[in-house]
């Protein structure tokens, strides 16, 4: 018989140890948490100086432990649609699945960053189902910069998508069919110590949430998540590096990549 409590505690211990390697993250996770849908919170700071005034955001997380062994670097988990709906209305969640061997401490951590755009698609696909299988990627537990990117990207995009909770999200094609003129597409690239010369390789290795700015309106509508190589060839683009170490690029509908 499985010792569920031991599995969950081993999973939480593995995740806590991994997050400790990233100097801008501060995790509060209960191994035997009884709160519905969530297991804890990770505070994200603008720098290694973890003062209250340096908090960039907080990320709700859910942690599931399993003794199932995953050979590949992807995994799936059947998640309650009630939980997924709760994540959606809360603005998102990072979901962790930790494959553990409690006796030895061996483990493998997987994650899914679930923001409003992702959860909107999932819930539309799930319809009236009680569960939905989500896809998770291998968590870069030995790469602090990659961990920082995951959490910084979540906080930045959660802020931009929160006002669209409960609203119908449309694709660029649907917006254009309705007569909406798109002035520009924007996206953010976030990470620790990114330099301008690092951005081409960084952007080619990651997916980004895209936002459409309608002509004449001061809003950005979340439309999709996409790897940049699939996007159209740019005419022009602008790039800025700001003090919080967040890099952002923006341009017109045909200008989504940095020079």
Residue pairs with C-beta under 8 A, 6 or more apart in sequence:
2 67
3 102
5 32
6 102
7 65
7 66
7 67
7 100
7 102
8 31
8 32
8 63
8 64
8 65
9 31
9 32
9 65
10 65
10 98
10 100
10 101
10 102
10 105
10 107
11 31
11 63
11 64
11 65
11 66
11 96
11 98
11 100
11 107
12 29
12 30
12 31
12 39
12 63
12 65
12 98
13 31
13 105
14 98
14 100
14 105
14 107
14 109
15 27
15 29
15 63
15 96
15 98
15 109
16 27
16 29
18 109
18 139
18 141
18 147
19 25
19 27
19 42
19 147
20 27
21 141
21 142
21 144
21 147
22 144
22 147
22 148
22 151
23 48
23 144
24 44
24 45
24 46
24 47
24 48
24 50
24 148
24 151
24 152
24 192
25 42
25 43
25 44
25 45
25 147
25 148
25 151
26 42
26 43
26 45
26 50
27 40
27 41
27 42
27 43
27 61
28 40
28 41
28 42
28 43
29 39
29 40
29 41
29 61
29 63
30 39
30 40
33 39
33 40
36 83
36 86
37 62
37 82
37 83
37 86
37 87
37 93
38 60
38 61
38 62
38 86
38 93
39 61
39 62
39 63
40 60
40 61
40 63
41 58
41 59
41 60
41 61
42 58
42 59
42 61
42 94
42 151
43 50
43 55
43 57
43 58
43 59
44 55
44 56
44 57
44 58
44 59
44 151
44 152
44 154
44 155
45 51
45 54
45 55
45 56
46 54
46 55
46 56
46 244
46 245
47 54
47 244
47 245
56 152
56 155
56 244
57 154
57 155
57 156
57 158
57 159
58 155
59 93
59 94
59 151
59 154
59 155
59 158
60 87
60 90
60 92
60 93
60 94
61 93
61 94
61 95
61 96
62 83
62 87
62 93
62 94
62 95
62 96
63 96
63 98
64 77
64 95
64 96
64 97
64 98
65 97
65 98
65 100
66 97
66 98
66 99
66 100
67 99
67 100
67 101
67 102
68 99
69 99
70 99
70 108
70 110
73 137
73 138
74 110
74 135
74 136
74 137
74 138
75 97
75 99
75 110
75 135
75 136
76 133
76 134
76 135
76 136
77 95
77 97
77 133
77 134
77 136
78 131
78 132
78 133
79 95
79 131
79 132
79 133
79 134
80 130
80 131
81 123
81 126
81 129
81 130
81 131
81 132
82 130
84 114
84 119
84 122
84 123
84 126
84 132
84 134
85 119
85 123
87 93
87 95
87 114
87 119
88 116
88 119
88 120
88 123
88 165
89 165
89 166
91 115
91 116
91 158
91 161
91 162
91 165
92 113
92 114
92 115
92 116
92 118
92 119
92 154
92 158
92 161
93 114
94 111
94 112
94 113
94 114
94 150
94 151
94 154
95 111
95 112
95 114
95 134
95 136
96 109
96 110
96 111
96 139
97 109
97 110
97 111
97 136
98 107
98 108
98 109
98 110
99 107
99 108
99 109
99 110
100 106
100 107
101 107
108 138
109 138
109 139
109 141
110 136
110 137
110 138
110 139
111 136
111 137
111 139
111 150
112 118
112 134
112 135
112 136
112 137
113 150
113 153
113 154
114 122
114 134
115 154
115 157
115 158
115 161
115 209
116 158
116 161
116 162
116 164
116 165
116 169
116 222
117 157
117 161
117 169
117 209
117 222
117 223
117 224
117 225
118 225
120 169
122 132
122 134
125 132
126 132
139 147
139 150
140 146
140 147
140 150
141 147
144 192
145 191
145 192
145 193
148 190
148 191
148 192
149 190
149 191
149 192
149 206
152 190
152 191
152 192
152 246
153 188
153 190
153 209
156 188
156 190
156 246
157 188
157 209
157 222
160 209
160 211
160 220
160 222
161 209
161 222
164 221
164 222
169 221
169 222
169 223
170 178
170 221
170 223
171 223
171 224
172 182
172 185
172 212
172 223
172 224
172 253
175 182
175 212
175 214
175 221
175 223
176 182
180 212
180 214
180 215
181 214
181 215
182 212
182 213
182 214
182 215
182 253
183 213
183 214
183 215
183 216
183 252
183 253
184 212
184 213
184 250
184 251
184 252
184 253
184 255
185 210
185 211
185 212
185 213
185 250
185 251
185 252
185 253
185 255
185 256
186 210
186 211
186 213
186 220
186 248
186 249
186 250
186 251
187 208
187 209
187 210
187 211
187 228
187 248
187 249
187 250
187 256
188 208
188 209
188 246
188 247
188 248
188 249
189 199
189 202
189 203
189 206
189 208
189 246
189 247
189 248
189 249
190 245
190 246
190 247
191 202
191 245
191 246
191 247
192 245
193 245
194 202
194 241
194 245
194 247
195 241
196 239
196 241
196 247
199 239
199 247
199 249
199 258
200 258
202 247
203 228
203 249
203 257
203 258
204 227
204 228
204 229
206 227
207 225
207 226
207 227
208 225
208 226
208 227
208 228
209 222
209 224
209 225
210 222
210 223
210 224
210 225
210 226
210 256
211 220
211 221
211 222
211 223
212 220
212 221
212 223
212 253
213 219
213 220
213 221
214 221
228 256
228 257
231 256
231 257
232 253
232 254
232 256
233 254
234 251
234 254
234 255
234 256
234 257
234 259
235 251
235 252
235 254
235 255
236 251
236 252
236 255
237 249
237 250
237 251
237 255
237 256
237 257
237 258
237 259
238 249
238 250
238 251
239 247
239 248
239 249
239 258
239 259
240 247
240 248
241 247
242 248
249 256
249 257
249 258
251 257
